Structure formats: structure tokens, C-alpha cells
Amino acid sequence: MEQIRDSVLTCLDTHRDEDRLIEALNVIIDKQGQQVYPVIFNVLTNLMMEPADAEQNWREIIAHYENMSVQLGRKVSLRTAICDYFCSIHKSLENPKVVEIHIFENTVRASRYDSLTGLFNRQAFDETLEREIHRARRHGLDLSILFFDLDDFKNINDSFGHQAGDEVLKKVAQIMRGEKRSEDIAARYGGEEMIMILPETDKFSALVLGERIRQKVEKAVFRFKDKKVHLTISGGLASFPLNAIRSKELIKCADSALYRAKGSGKNNISFYSEDKRRYLRIDLDRKVKVREIGFNEGETQTARGKNICIGGILFENEFPIPIGTRVQVHIPTDRKKPLFIIGTVVRVESYAENQYDIGVSISFLEMDKAIKEEISKWLKLQRDNEVLETS
């Protein structure tokens, strides 16, 4: 919609002859379709209309413009015809105010757009989502939202400064604008969080767009002075009416999905799920080696893995391990390097003779950044493989 709005504004600024202006606006309509009509009226009158209603009004206004010119014996301004139509015939305007369009547009932009990224601000997003959900409900349409959050953004600000962080935010916003359709709405929700409204879009089509944005961000090199900055982005996806039918609930679902995306290793897009667990768990049906850490370190024992997430691991053991015991777990992988994780036993459950479920909470504080990233990458790989096997 932003591109269409810019095209309409360019027409209004370029063409002083009314007939040529109408002809140029009709060219945009021919190229972009019915969605242009409400944009024209919103630019000229600030009225909000459905495309079908706007199209009907446009046809009636053109006829009114031609009739006024004949009655007065001279050409009138298209804007004059529009004002007379909405004040005297349609009566949508009761007390209009005349103002230069560029002054009005600057005021609108300041009130609706985020000054740093150029995306819609939170207020404009909330208003637009309410309107789009209303339209989707009335016409039986799909609608999806993508909730993004930059991974480890605080590290960028801490390591390179807030100016570098600002540049990263602007670059990510630019990637989002470049990948979205004209009818999609992108907004800065707050801090490093960005969100998109995807009208008439089911969750699978939304996932395609989300993945495209995620990959572009992952491959991008952000430069600040003489430094190169790399980062990734995670996203949560929720759809109307599949997951929620009201705007606040839909945002909450997308936020929950984003939380799961972070918990399953970051740098991925996650669907909303009714599963309330913070972390997405991956099956781990393989042998693992477990060793107690401490002054009286025991021998390495072999156990059977059951599942793992970014926050912990569950394995089956022949003997109990006391709650509070710190352990190191060795996990063989399909890659060259095995995973070594450190954590604390937080659950011990006996379900048969010499069979115990041992739950270990992973302690990221005791692992360096390289190991954390390796675990996140491996979890993401396992998750992607599970998705492929079930699709």
C-alpha cells in the first residue's frame, strides 16, 4: 500500500491538468487493481473505504466532475468535485479543512511511522490490524501475522554501540520492505521487535515469506565504520481465524510462537502451537554419556536419550542421580563434533525397576558462546529434519 500511496502522491504533484491527472490515476488503477481506489480517497480526503465502495465512489465522482464542468462552462478541479460530492451528495464530510497535501502527508508520516526504520509505528499497526481483521471476518478471508525479534541484539549494542544497533534495525527494516508485497504492512512493534500483517494469506504462504526474510537477514553483512556485524532473526507466526479471531489474541499467539522459535535454537520461524511449553523439544533416541561434576567425580555412565531442547535434556538411566547434581552430558551427533553440555539434575522419576527418567536443566552460563551456538544450530537442524519427515 505504501508504494501505491507514493504513486498517487507523485501523480497529484506532477499533473496540473485535471484530465491528465485523472488519466494518470486510471493508469495506476489498471496496473494495481481495485486496491488503488481506497488509497486515492484516503490521500485526498483521509476517509477509509472498502475497495468496492471506493470504486463506486470514484466512478460517480468522475461523472460529477464532468457534469460540474458542463454546468459551470469551465473546467473545475478534481479536488473541488470530490469535496462537493462528499459534502453535498455522499455527505461523508461535514466540516472539511483545506490544507496543502505535502504538509498533511508530513504530519501523517510523523504520527504513523517509526522515525528510525520508516516502518509503521505501534499505534498505526494496531489500527491497521483491527481494520484488516474486520475485513477478513466480513469476507471470509485468511490473514496471518509474523512477529520478528532480532537474535542477541543486546550483544550488538554492547559490542559495537547503539549507533551500530540503529543501523542494523534500519537494514532489517529495509529487507522486510523489499520482500513484502505492496498490500502487506510492516511495523516496528518496539525495541528490536518487528511485525507484519499479511492480508489474504494462509500460514503456509506466510511461512514462505518469513523464511525468505530470515534467510536474507542471516546472509546480510551489516557494516558499521570498519566493523562487520552478522546477526540472525527469529519469527513467530499466527493466523486468523485458525489461531485467534481477535487482534490482541492473534498477537499473543504470534508472540508465543516467537518464544518457541527462540527456545528451539533461534534463527527460525515457528508456527503457533497450543503446546504451552517454552521450548520446542526434539526427540533424542540415542545413547548419551553422563558424568558427574564435582570433587568426587564419578565414572562416565551410558544412558539413553529421550528428548532435548535449548533449556534441558531428558534421558533414561539405570540408576537415580540426586536432584541438584551437576553433570556433563556427551551427545553424539551426525556431525563430526559431539555436543558437550553442562547442567543440573532437576527431575528424577522412577517408572520401572532400574529405569529412571533424569531431567537436566542446561546451564548456558557455564558454556562459552561457541558451544551455545553449536547447540542452537544442531537443535535447529534436528527440528528441520523432523518437519521434512512429517510433511
ABEGO torsion letter per residue (X at the ends): XAAAAAAAAAAAAABABAAAAAAAAAAAAAAAEAAAAAAAAAAAAGBBBBAAAAAAAAAAAAAAAAAAAAAAGBBBBAAAAAAAAAAAAAGABABBBBBBAAAAAAAAAAAABBAAAGBBBAAAAAAAAAAAAAAAAAAGBBBBBBBBBBBGAAAAAAAAEAAAAAAAAAAAAAAAAAABBAABBBBBAEEABBBBBBBGBBAAAAAAAAAAAAAAAAABBBBBEABBBBBBBBBBBBBOAAABABAAAAAAAAAAAAAAAAAAGEGBBBBBBABABABBBBBBBBBBBBBBBEABBBBBBBBBBABBBAAEBBBBBABBBBBGBBBBBBBBBABABBBBBBBBBABBBBABBGBBBBBBBBBAAABBAAAAAAAAAAAAAAAAAAAAAAX
